[in-house]
Amino acid sequence: QRCITHKMRNTLPKIRDKDKADFVTDMKAIYNAMDREVALANFDRVQTKWGKMYPKELASWENELSFLLCFYDFPKMIHYAIYTSNLIERTNKEIRKRLRPMNSLTNMDAAEKIVYLQAIEYNERWSSRVCTGFGDTLTQQALKQMFETKYPQA
């Protein structure tokens, strides 16, 4: 999955200032749609409206659209939590923050130990928290069914 937030951040510098507000509003209609079909219809509308002005930018979106919209495969209650990769990026940032002051580690094992300890700390910190939407019973059942279908037990 690609991060929609970062895709927008990469696209917006290429959009004229006078067009940005309307462009952003139109793009939000894609990733805030009720389902994938509506999102695709909204993307078609965006292409019709903006395609002649920004063909390269929209071609880039079209090439990655299946990856950008894969969050629609999951229950609606967790769309907001997974259409961006900010949680993953935050974790990676913390790991880099721990590794950077050490400047040079003696070997790969030392780096792996730092990453391991950071992961343990994150697990302890987050073990009692539930991300928005993931605590919902229907969401949990839907996710369980998805994983059981994808990874059947022998």
Number of C-alpha atoms within 10 A of each C-alpha: 15 18 15 20 14 13 15 14 10 11 16 17 10 12 15 12 10 8 11 14 13 10 17 13 11 18 17 16 18 22 23 15 15 12 15 18 12 15 21 19 14 20 22 15 16 18 19 10 13 16 15 10 12 15 12 13 16 19 13 12 19 16 10 14 18 14 14 20 21 15 22 19 11 14 17 14 15 18 19 13 16 19 20 19 15 14 11 10 11 11 14 14 12 14 18 13 11 14 16 10 9 10 7 10 12 9 8 8 10 13 16 11 11 15 18 13 12 17 15 12 12 13 12 11 10 11 9 7 10 10 9 12 17 15 13 12 10 13 17 14 12 13 15 12 13 15 11 11 10 9 9 9 6 3
